[in-house]
Amino acid sequence: LTGQLERVYEAVKDGRWLTLNGIAVLTGDAGKQASISAQLRNLRKSRFGAWDIRKRRVGNVFEYTCAGKQSENDGQERLF
């Protein structure tokens, strides 16, 4: 992983739930929520690690986290 993709992974890999804005603050990518959202989708692809990126709605905001590798979580509901 390199660049913004790596920064986004580093922000969500510990299992904390974060909003796109929260990820942007942690990564230094303020104002780039659309590209952060795209990077979260990329992290689910096998060529970028096949991470189990989950999404939940809290009020009017979505939060995201990484729950490990997709293969480690087979049989569990994916939210994203």
Order of alpha helices (4+ residues) and beta strands (2+ residues): alpha-beta-alpha-alpha-beta-beta
